[in-house]
Amino acid sequence: MKNNKLTKNSVSIAGEFAVLSQLALHGYDANMTLGNTKSIDILASAPRGPMLRLEVKTARTGKPGKYGAFKGTYRWPLQSLTIDRNPVKRKFCFVILEDENKHTRFFIVPERIVAKYSESAHKRWLAANKKHNDSAMRNFRLGQGIEKFKVIAPLVKKYEVWN
């Protein structure tokens, strides 16, 4: 059964449930916050480990970018981050929902890495595109290590989990 008309919200929720499933399979007690905890989608704890606070970002395609300077990267749009004012340390779980019957991929990246990359890349983009106005939208990318652009994307192989 295939539904090509999934909404962004459906894709987001599917990503969150996929993360919950993997956390359960790896011994975590995990729950969705259901919008009650700002910027945190899932709270998880292991019997002898620290609490995980995850913000989940999901992309539906498994194909890395094919064009221009970003060939070979995976991309997720997000709002600009304010990390210093938030006392709760969180991590981002970036999810790629592959097309039907293919492997779903998960990447857990510390918030500081996401913020540093997305702000650096955005500043460089603004400098190169002076006709564009600034906005709160940013892009986070994970690269394969073969890309050749000024702001080096964090690597897929460093942050992929549960593969």
N, CA and C of each residue as an Amber inpcrd file, in Angstrom:
protein
   489
   0.8560000  -1.1710000   0.0000000   0.0000000   0.0000000   0.0000000
   0.8990000   1.2300000   0.0000000   0.7010000   2.1300000  -0.9530000
   1.5440000   3.2920000  -1.1010000   0.6940000   4.5510000  -1.1440000
   1.0720000   5.5480000  -0.3450000   0.3830000   6.8270000  -0.3230000
   1.3950000   7.9160000  -0.6280000   1.3720000   8.4320000  -1.8460000
   2.3260000   9.4600000  -2.2480000   1.9350000  10.8470000  -1.7690000
   0.7800000  10.9870000  -1.1340000   0.2990000  12.2940000  -0.7070000
   0.4090000  12.4700000   0.8030000   1.4770000  12.0070000   1.3780000
   1.6800000  12.1810000   2.8080000   1.9330000  13.6430000   3.1270000
   1.3670000  14.1170000   4.2190000   1.6180000  15.4830000   4.6480000
   2.9530000  15.5480000   5.3930000   3.4740000  16.7450000   5.5440000
   4.7120000  16.9290000   6.3080000   4.5190000  16.4350000   7.7420000
   3.3360000  16.6770000   8.2940000   3.0610000  16.2310000   9.6550000
   3.0900000  14.7050000   9.7540000   2.5330000  14.0130000   8.7660000
   2.5550000  12.5440000   8.7690000   3.9800000  12.0160000   8.7010000
   4.8010000  12.6290000   7.8730000   6.2030000  12.2210000   7.7670000
   6.9240000  12.4640000   9.0960000   6.6720000  13.6070000   9.7260000
   7.2960000  13.9110000  11.0180000   6.9170000  12.8920000  12.0830000
   5.6400000  12.5800000  12.1620000   5.1750000  11.6110000  13.1660000
   5.7390000  10.2190000  12.8700000   5.7900000   9.8390000  11.5970000
   6.3780000   8.5440000  11.2410000   7.8310000   8.4790000  11.6890000
   8.5750000   9.5630000  11.5150000   9.9680000   9.6060000  11.9680000
  10.0780000   9.4550000  13.4730000   9.2050000  10.1240000  14.2140000
   9.2330000  10.0240000  15.6740000   8.9320000   8.6000000  16.1300000
   7.9500000   7.9600000  15.5160000   7.6400000   6.5820000  15.8870000
   8.7760000   5.6280000  15.5130000   9.4480000   5.8900000  14.3970000
  10.5990000   5.0600000  14.0130000  11.7080000   5.1830000  15.0500000
  11.9450000   6.3980000  15.5440000  12.9660000   6.6050000  16.5810000
  12.5490000   5.9070000  17.8750000  11.2760000   6.0410000  18.2690000
  10.7850000   5.3530000  19.4720000  10.9950000   3.8470000  19.3700000
  10.7310000   3.2920000  18.2060000  10.9100000   1.8630000  17.9880000
  12.3680000   1.4480000  18.1990000  13.2840000   2.2000000  17.6090000
  14.7020000   1.8680000  17.7480000  15.1830000   2.0270000  19.1870000
  14.7250000   3.0650000  19.8550000  15.1020000   3.2550000  21.2580000
  14.6290000   2.0730000  22.1000000  13.3990000   1.6210000  21.8900000
  12.8740000   0.4650000  22.6300000  13.7070000  -0.7820000  22.3520000
  14.0760000  -0.9840000  21.0920000  14.8910000  -2.1440000  20.7260000
  16.3020000  -2.0940000  21.3140000  16.7330000  -0.8990000  21.7090000
  18.0690000  -0.7400000  22.2920000  18.0210000  -0.4930000  23.8050000
  16.9130000  -0.8770000  24.4480000  16.8390000  -0.8860000  25.9030000
  16.4530000   0.4230000  26.5650000  15.9770000   1.3830000  25.8200000
  15.5550000   2.6520000  26.4070000  14.0600000   2.6280000  26.7100000
  13.6780000   3.3320000  27.7530000  12.2840000   3.6260000  28.0360000
  12.0570000   5.0070000  27.4390000  11.2590000   5.1130000  26.3880000
  11.1330000   6.3670000  25.6550000   9.6760000   6.7490000  25.4580000
   9.4400000   8.0560000  25.4820000   8.0950000   8.5850000  25.2930000
   8.1390000   9.8570000  24.4710000   7.1110000  10.0480000  23.6350000
   6.9650000  11.3150000  22.9320000   6.4430000  12.3520000  23.9100000
   6.8540000  13.5820000  23.7160000   6.4040000  14.6560000  24.6070000
   5.0750000  15.2490000  24.1660000   4.6460000  14.9590000  22.9350000
   3.3560000  15.4150000  22.4080000   3.1730000  16.9260000  22.5180000
   4.2390000  17.6560000  22.2460000   4.1630000  19.1120000  22.2120000
   4.2330000  19.7870000  23.5590000   4.3840000  19.0260000  24.6300000
   4.4110000  19.6190000  25.9610000   5.7840000  20.1340000  26.3710000
   6.8220000  19.7220000  25.6780000   8.1760000  20.1400000  26.0170000
   8.7700000  20.8120000  24.7840000   8.9840000  22.1120000  24.8720000
   9.4450000  22.8820000  23.7160000  10.7720000  22.3480000  23.1890000
  10.8340000  22.1210000  21.8930000  12.0350000  21.6980000  21.1640000
  12.5430000  20.3080000  21.5450000  11.7250000  19.5370000  22.2250000
  12.0910000  18.1590000  22.5380000  10.9010000  17.2840000  22.1500000
  11.1660000  16.3250000  21.2480000  10.0990000  15.4390000  20.7790000
  10.0280000  14.1460000  21.5640000  11.1960000  13.6580000  22.0250000
  11.2620000  12.3730000  22.7150000  12.1600000  12.4950000  23.9420000
  11.6830000  11.9690000  25.0610000  12.4980000  11.8140000  26.2730000
  12.7340000  10.3270000  26.4570000  13.9900000   9.9590000  26.6700000
  14.3200000   8.5350000  26.7950000  15.3490000   8.3470000  27.8960000
  15.2460000   7.2100000  28.5800000  16.2410000   6.8830000  29.5970000
  16.5720000   5.4010000  29.5180000  17.8250000   5.1020000  29.8290000
  18.2880000   3.7210000  29.9190000  18.4840000   3.4200000  31.3950000
  18.4670000   2.1410000  31.7870000  18.6030000   1.8110000  33.2040000
  19.8400000   2.4280000  33.8760000  20.9600000   2.4730000  33.1790000
  22.1810000   3.0030000  33.7840000  22.8050000   4.1140000  32.9420000
  21.9710000   4.8600000  32.2630000  22.5010000   5.8930000  31.3860000
  21.8260000   7.2260000  31.6220000  22.3450000   8.2400000  30.9750000
  21.7460000   9.5700000  31.1080000  20.4360000   9.6730000  30.3410000
  19.6510000  10.6570000  30.6960000  18.4030000  10.9480000  29.9860000
  18.7570000  11.4950000  28.6100000  18.0800000  11.0130000  27.5930000
  18.2270000  11.5390000  26.2370000  17.0590000  12.4690000  25.9530000
  17.3710000  13.6340000  25.4550000  16.3630000  14.5920000  25.0280000
  16.5770000  14.7890000  23.5290000  15.6450000  14.3040000  22.7350000
  15.8240000  14.3020000  21.2870000  14.8100000  15.1920000  20.5810000
  15.3070000  15.9610000  19.6320000  14.4280000  16.6240000  18.6840000
  14.5840000  15.8490000  17.3860000  13.4820000  15.3800000  16.8370000
  13.5080000  14.5220000  15.6570000  13.1760000  15.3460000  14.4180000
  14.0080000  15.2210000  13.3970000  13.7870000  15.8640000  12.0990000
  13.7990000  14.7530000  11.0560000  12.7720000  14.7070000  10.2150000
  12.6120000  13.5950000   9.2890000  12.5520000  14.0750000   7.8450000
  13.2800000  13.3640000   6.9910000  13.2030000  13.5660000   5.5460000
  12.6700000  12.2800000   4.9400000  11.8820000  12.3780000   3.8980000
  11.2310000  11.1960000   3.3450000  12.0740000  10.4580000   2.3110000
  13.0020000  11.1020000   1.6880000  13.7680000  10.4450000   0.6420000
  15.0990000   9.9250000   1.1670000  15.5900000   8.8740000   0.5580000
  16.8800000   8.3380000   0.9470000  17.9820000   8.7110000  -0.0120000
  17.6730000   9.5650000  -0.9760000  18.6900000   9.9180000  -1.9630000
  19.4180000  11.1800000  -1.5210000  20.7460000  11.1320000  -1.4450000
  21.4600000  12.3640000  -1.1340000  21.3240000  13.3490000  -2.2920000
  21.5960000  14.6170000  -1.9980000  21.5060000  15.6460000  -3.0330000
  22.3170000  15.2680000  -4.2650000  21.7750000  15.5760000  -5.4340000
  22.4220000  15.1620000  -6.6710000  23.0230000  16.3270000  -7.4350000
  22.7230000  17.5580000  -7.0440000  23.0760000  18.6740000  -7.8890000
  24.0060000  19.6610000  -7.1980000  24.8040000  20.3250000  -7.9970000
  25.6150000  21.4420000  -7.5420000  26.5920000  21.0900000  -6.4420000
  26.8860000  22.0820000  -5.6200000  27.9040000  21.9500000  -4.5790000
  27.5110000  20.9360000  -3.5130000  26.2210000  20.6480000  -3.3770000
  25.7780000  19.7870000  -2.2880000  25.5800000  18.3410000  -2.7070000
  26.1400000  17.9580000  -3.8220000  26.0580000  16.5730000  -4.2730000
  26.5970000  15.6520000  -3.1740000  25.8440000  14.6230000  -2.8460000
  26.2890000  13.6530000  -1.8480000  25.8860000  13.9730000  -0.4250000
  25.1960000  15.0940000  -0.1810000  24.8050000  15.4280000   1.1790000
  23.3270000  15.1040000   1.4070000  22.9820000  14.8870000   2.6770000
  21.5880000  14.7820000   3.0930000  21.2340000  16.1090000   3.7510000
  19.9840000  16.5710000   3.5920000  19.6120000  17.8890000   4.0890000
  18.2790000  17.8530000   4.8260000  18.2420000  18.6070000   5.9430000
  17.0100000  18.8070000   6.6940000  16.8490000  20.2950000   6.9610000
  15.6940000  20.8820000   6.6070000  15.4630000  22.2850000   6.9590000
  15.0840000  22.3850000   8.4360000  15.4890000  23.4800000   9.0740000
  15.1130000  23.7160000  10.4680000  15.1580000  25.1970000  10.7690000
  14.5440000  25.5640000  11.8720000  14.5840000  26.9490000  12.3300000
  15.9400000  27.2130000  12.9550000  16.3570000  28.4840000  12.9760000
  17.6370000  28.7970000  13.6100000  17.5770000  28.3840000  15.0780000
  18.7070000  28.0280000  15.6200000  18.7620000  27.4840000  16.9710000
  19.2720000  28.5070000  17.9710000  18.6870000  28.5000000  19.1290000
  19.2140000  29.2560000  20.2550000  19.5670000  28.2210000  21.2990000
  20.8520000  27.9360000  21.4460000  21.2130000  26.8500000  22.3410000
  21.7070000  27.3300000  23.7010000  22.2710000  28.5080000  23.7790000
  22.8650000  28.9560000  25.0350000  21.8350000  29.2680000  26.1140000
  20.6180000  29.6540000  25.7160000  19.5940000  30.0440000  26.6840000
  18.7880000  28.8630000  27.1970000  18.9130000  27.7220000  26.5630000
  18.1350000  26.5530000  26.9440000  18.9730000  25.6650000  27.8630000
  18.5670000  25.5180000  29.1400000  19.3670000  24.7180000  30.0620000
  19.3150000  23.2170000  29.7710000  18.3470000  22.7840000  28.9780000
  18.2090000  21.3580000  28.6660000  19.1040000  21.0320000  27.4800000
  20.0700000  20.1500000  27.6910000  20.9420000  19.7190000  26.5990000
  20.2070000  18.6640000  25.7930000  20.0980000  18.9120000  24.5130000
  19.3840000  17.9760000  23.6630000  20.2870000  17.5460000  22.5080000
  19.8320000  16.5060000  21.8520000  20.4780000  16.0390000  20.6370000
  19.4160000  16.0050000  19.5560000  19.8740000  16.0870000  18.3400000
  18.9620000  15.9680000  17.2130000  19.0740000  14.5620000  16.6600000
  17.9310000  13.9750000  16.3660000  17.9130000  12.6940000  15.6740000
  17.3470000  12.9610000  14.2890000  18.2300000  12.9310000  13.2960000
  17.8280000  13.1340000  11.9110000  17.4980000  11.7740000  11.3180000
  16.3400000  11.6960000  10.6740000  15.8320000  10.4340000  10.1560000
  15.6470000  10.5570000   8.6490000  16.0290000   9.5210000   7.9410000
  15.7290000   9.4170000   6.5200000  14.7960000   8.2240000   6.3610000
  13.5620000   8.5070000   5.9910000  12.6020000   7.4440000   5.6940000
  12.7850000   7.0880000   4.2330000  13.3930000   5.9550000   4.0020000
  13.6210000   5.5010000   2.6300000  12.2810000   5.1830000   1.9810000
  12.2700000   5.1170000   0.6740000  11.0570000   4.7090000  -0.0250000
  10.6800000   3.2970000   0.4250000   9.4880000   2.8640000   0.0470000
   8.9500000   1.5800000   0.4990000   9.9670000   0.4500000   0.5340000
   9.8970000  -0.3460000   1.5910000  10.6720000  -1.5780000   1.7580000
  12.1910000  -1.3680000   1.7800000  12.6420000  -0.2020000   2.1420000
  14.0730000   0.0380000   2.2580000  14.4000000   0.4370000   3.6830000
  15.6530000   0.4190000   3.9830000  16.1680000   0.6810000   5.3210000
  15.9900000   2.1450000   5.7240000  15.4780000   2.3950000   6.9250000
  15.4000000   3.7360000   7.4790000  16.7320000   4.0290000   8.1670000
  17.2300000   5.2460000   8.0040000  18.5340000   5.6180000   8.5640000
  18.3450000   6.6690000   9.6460000  19.1820000   6.5770000  10.6890000
  19.0970000   7.4690000  11.8370000  20.4730000   8.0590000  12.1240000
  20.4930000   9.3480000  12.4550000  21.7340000  10.0400000  12.7810000
  21.4880000  10.8650000  14.0340000  22.2620000  10.6390000  15.0840000
  22.1180000  11.4250000  16.3040000  23.3040000  12.3760000  16.3940000
  22.9780000  13.6800000  16.4260000  23.9870000  14.7270000  16.3760000
  23.7740000  15.6760000  17.5520000  24.8370000  15.9860000  18.3070000
  24.6930000  16.9490000  19.4090000  24.2280000  18.3190000  18.9020000
  23.4570000  18.9710000  19.7210000  22.8890000  20.2750000  19.3700000
  23.9630000  21.2860000  18.9760000  25.0860000  21.2980000  19.6640000
  26.1290000  22.2940000  19.3650000  26.7040000  22.1030000  17.9650000
  26.7920000  20.8610000  17.4970000  27.2910000  20.5850000  16.1440000
  26.2750000  21.0800000  15.1120000  25.0000000  20.8240000  15.3700000
  23.9370000  21.2650000  14.4650000  23.9330000  22.7960000  14.3740000
  23.9950000  23.4550000  15.5310000  23.9620000  24.9210000  15.5580000
  25.1830000  25.5130000  14.8630000  26.3440000  24.9820000  15.1560000
  27.5760000  25.5230000  14.5690000  27.5590000  25.3960000  13.0510000
  27.2240000  24.2110000  12.5490000  27.2070000  24.0140000  11.1010000
  26.1340000  24.8740000  10.4360000  24.9030000  24.8210000  10.9380000
  23.8110000  25.5150000  10.2610000  24.0220000  27.0270000  10.2510000
  24.5710000  27.5950000  11.3190000  24.8330000  29.0370000  11.3390000
  25.9870000  29.4070000  10.4170000  27.0590000  28.6240000  10.4230000
  28.1980000  28.9010000   9.5380000  27.7930000  28.8160000   8.0760000
  27.0640000  27.7690000   7.7350000  26.6300000  27.5920000   6.3470000
  25.6700000  28.7090000   5.9420000  24.7890000  29.1150000   6.8610000
  23.8340000  30.1790000   6.5510000  24.5440000  31.5180000   6.3340000
  25.5150000  31.8410000   7.1710000  26.2710000  33.0880000   7.0000000
  26.9910000  33.1000000   5.6560000  27.5640000  31.9860000   5.2980000
  28.2610000  31.9010000   4.0130000  27.2670000  32.0490000   2.8590000
  26.0950000  31.4220000   2.9730000  25.0680000  31.5270000   1.9460000
  24.6030000  32.9770000   1.8020000  24.3710000  33.6700000   2.9270000
  23.9400000  35.0690000   2.8690000  24.9890000  35.9470000   2.1970000
  26.2530000  35.7160000   2.5260000  27.3290000  36.5070000   1.9270000
  27.3930000  36.2950000   0.4140000  27.1140000  35.0950000  -0.0370000
  27.1770000  34.7820000  -1.4680000  25.9010000  35.1770000  -2.2060000
  24.8210000  35.4000000  -1.4830000  23.5180000  35.7220000  -2.0850000
  22.9850000  37.0220000  -1.4870000  23.6250000  38.1040000  -1.7890000
  23.3300000  39.3880000  -1.1520000  21.9210000  39.9090000  -1.4400000
  21.2670000  39.4220000  -2.4780000  19.9180000  39.8760000  -2.8020000
  18.8610000  39.2580000  -1.8960000  19.2190000  38.2110000  -1.1660000
  18.2570000  37.5250000  -0.3010000  18.2280000  38.1600000   1.0840000
  17.0520000  38.2160000   1.6710000  16.9090000  38.6950000   3.0430000
  17.1960000  37.5570000   4.0030000  17.6460000  37.8980000   5.1700000
  17.8890000  36.8950000   6.2040000  16.5440000  36.3690000   6.7100000
  16.5320000  35.1410000   7.1850000  15.3330000  34.5500000   7.7770000
  15.7630000  33.5820000   8.8670000  14.7890000  33.0080000   9.5440000
  15.0750000  32.0540000  10.6110000  15.3240000  30.6430000  10.0760000
  15.0850000  30.4270000   8.7900000  15.2810000  29.0900000   8.2240000
  16.7670000  28.8010000   8.0150000  17.1460000  27.5820000   8.3540000
  18.5080000  27.1000000   8.1730000  18.4330000  25.7140000   7.5470000
  19.5510000  25.2370000   7.0660000  19.6480000  23.8680000   6.5780000
  20.7440000  23.1640000   7.3420000  20.4630000  21.9450000   7.7380000
  21.5090000  21.1150000   8.3210000  21.8100000  20.0190000   7.3220000
  23.0750000  19.7930000   7.0830000  23.4850000  18.7680000   6.1280000
  24.4360000  17.7860000   6.7860000  24.3580000  16.5550000   6.3450000
  25.3490000  15.5330000   6.6670000  26.0060000  15.1480000   5.3560000
  27.3190000  15.1270000   5.3460000  28.0480000  14.8370000   4.1240000
  28.6940000  13.4650000   4.1280000  29.1900000  13.0880000   2.9690000
  29.8720000  11.8020000   2.7900000  31.3930000  11.9420000   2.9110000
  31.8850000  13.1760000   2.9800000  33.3260000  13.4060000   3.0310000
  33.9350000  13.6210000   1.6580000  33.1070000  13.6740000   0.6300000
  33.6000000  13.8670000  -0.7380000  33.2550000  15.2540000  -1.2660000
  32.4850000  16.0140000  -0.4910000  32.0260000  17.3220000  -0.9400000
  33.1880000  18.3160000  -0.9030000  33.0770000  19.3270000  -1.7590000
  34.1210000  20.3510000  -1.8220000  33.4700000  21.7200000  -1.7070000
  33.1290000  22.0960000  -0.4760000  32.6400000  23.4440000  -0.2590000
  33.2190000  23.9730000   1.0420000  33.1090000  25.2800000   1.2380000
  33.8370000  25.9790000   2.3120000  33.4310000  25.5490000   3.7150000
  32.1610000  25.3210000   3.9470000  31.7100000  24.8920000   5.2730000
  31.5360000  23.3800000   5.2230000  32.4280000  22.6650000   5.8740000
  32.4290000  21.2020000   5.8330000  31.2580000  20.6620000   6.6580000
  30.4320000  19.8350000   6.0290000  29.2940000  19.2310000   6.7190000
  29.7680000  18.1030000   7.6220000  29.1400000  17.9390000   8.7890000
  29.4350000  16.7700000   9.6240000  29.2130000  15.4990000   8.8040000
  29.9320000  14.4420000   9.1560000  29.9310000  13.2420000   8.3230000
  28.8750000  12.2100000   8.7350000  28.2480000  11.6380000   7.7120000
  27.2800000  10.5600000   7.8950000  27.8750000   9.4570000   8.7610000
  29.0830000   9.0130000   8.4340000  29.6700000   7.8560000   9.1180000
  29.9440000   8.1120000  10.5960000  30.0860000   9.3610000  11.0050000
  30.3390000   9.6630000  12.4190000  29.0640000   9.6320000  13.2610000
  27.9380000   9.9890000  12.6530000  26.7250000  10.1700000  13.4450000
  25.6240000   9.1400000  13.1890000  25.8280000   8.2330000  12.2330000
  24.7850000   7.2360000  11.9700000  24.7350000   6.2260000  13.1080000
  23.5230000   5.8990000  13.5340000  23.2990000   4.9250000  14.6100000
  22.3070000   3.8670000  14.1330000  22.2890000   2.7600000  14.8030000
  21.3120000   1.6940000  14.5860000  21.2910000   1.1840000  13.1580000
  22.4400000   1.1430000  12.4930000  22.4380000   0.6540000  11.1060000
  22.7530000  -0.8110000  11.0260000
